[in-house]
Amino acid sequence: MYPIKRRFYYDSNGHIFFETNVYGETTIEQEIATFKPLSERNRDTFDVLELPYGAYAEDFAQCNGYRVNPETQELEFSYPDPNATEPQEPVYQKPLTEQLKETQQA
């Protein structure tokens, strides 16, 4: 059985413009040839982050946005402020699940 993976295609600003769930041994090059949003772009203008399927499931369930930090090439999340009365600009940060682990280890 092949592992299931999740791929995030993002531009130089960290904006994720395409996501796929990968079953089997599909390569990035195969996906670029298959999916129009990827094949229409110059390959030098985007990168790919690959995670195991189910990674950060709790963060995805709680967030109101996510992106890839172009400097660290890691996923960052924005979470809603339960006390906010008006819409706010997203503030991206490390996944809360990672922050919690770091706090517990300290």
C-alpha positions as CSV (number, residue, x, y, z in Angstrom):
1,M,0.0,0.0,0.0
2,Y,1.3,3.5,-0.9
3,P,1.3,6.3,1.6
4,I,-1.1,9.2,1.0
5,K,0.5,12.6,0.8
6,R,-0.8,16.2,0.6
7,R,1.0,18.6,-1.7
8,F,0.8,22.4,-1.5
9,Y,1.9,24.4,-4.6
10,Y,2.8,27.9,-3.6
11,D,4.3,31.1,-5.2
12,S,7.2,33.2,-4.0
13,N,5.0,35.1,-1.5
14,G,3.8,31.8,0.2
15,H,0.3,32.0,-1.4
16,I,-0.9,28.5,-2.0
17,F,-2.6,28.4,-5.3
18,F,-3.1,24.6,-5.8
19,E,-3.4,21.6,-3.5
20,T,-3.5,17.9,-4.2
21,N,-3.9,14.6,-2.3
22,V,-1.4,12.1,-3.7
23,Y,-2.3,8.4,-3.8
24,G,0.6,6.2,-4.9
25,E,3.8,7.3,-6.5
26,T,2.6,10.3,-8.5
27,T,5.5,12.7,-9.1
28,I,5.4,16.4,-9.0
29,E,6.3,16.5,-12.7
30,Q,3.3,14.2,-13.5
31,E,1.0,16.6,-11.5
32,I,2.4,19.6,-13.4
33,A,1.6,17.9,-16.7
34,T,-1.9,16.9,-15.6
35,F,-3.3,19.9,-13.8
36,K,-3.9,23.1,-15.8
37,P,-3.3,25.6,-12.9
38,L,0.2,24.0,-12.7
39,S,1.0,23.5,-16.4
40,E,0.1,27.1,-17.2
41,R,2.8,28.5,-14.8
42,N,6.5,28.7,-15.3
43,R,8.0,26.0,-13.1
44,D,10.6,28.5,-11.8
45,T,7.8,30.7,-10.2
46,F,6.5,28.2,-7.7
47,D,7.6,25.5,-5.2
48,V,5.9,22.5,-3.5
49,L,5.5,21.5,0.1
50,E,4.6,17.9,0.8
51,L,3.2,16.6,4.0
52,P,1.9,13.3,5.2
53,Y,-1.9,13.1,4.8
54,G,-3.6,14.1,8.1
55,A,-0.7,16.3,9.3
56,Y,-1.9,19.3,11.2
57,A,-5.5,18.0,11.0
58,E,-6.5,19.9,14.2
59,D,-4.9,23.1,12.9
60,F,-6.7,22.9,9.6
61,A,-10.0,22.4,11.5
62,Q,-9.5,25.4,13.7
63,C,-7.8,27.9,11.2
64,N,-9.3,30.6,9.0
65,G,-6.4,30.6,6.6
66,Y,-3.0,29.1,5.9
67,R,0.1,29.7,3.8
68,V,3.7,28.6,3.3
69,N,6.3,30.8,4.9
70,P,8.6,31.4,1.9
71,E,11.7,31.8,4.1
72,T,11.3,28.7,6.2
73,Q,9.2,26.7,3.7
74,E,6.9,25.6,6.5
75,L,3.2,25.9,6.8
76,E,1.7,28.7,8.9
77,F,-1.8,29.2,10.1
78,S,-4.1,32.1,10.9
79,Y,-6.7,31.5,13.6
80,P,-9.9,33.4,14.3
81,D,-10.0,35.6,17.4
82,P,-13.1,34.5,19.4
83,N,-13.3,38.0,20.9
84,A,-13.1,40.0,17.7
85,T,-16.3,41.9,16.8
86,E,-15.2,42.8,13.3
87,P,-13.2,40.9,10.6
88,Q,-9.5,41.1,11.0
89,E,-6.4,40.7,8.8
90,P,-5.0,37.2,9.1
91,V,-1.9,36.9,11.4
92,Y,0.1,33.8,10.4
93,Q,2.0,31.8,12.9
94,K,3.4,28.4,13.6
95,P,0.7,25.7,14.0
96,L,-0.9,25.8,17.4
97,T,-0.3,22.1,17.8
98,E,3.5,22.7,17.5
99,Q,3.3,25.7,19.9
100,L,1.6,23.5,22.4
101,K,4.2,20.7,22.1
102,E,7.0,23.3,22.6
103,T,5.2,24.7,25.7
104,Q,4.7,21.2,27.1
105,Q,8.4,20.3,26.6
106,A,9.6,23.5,28.3
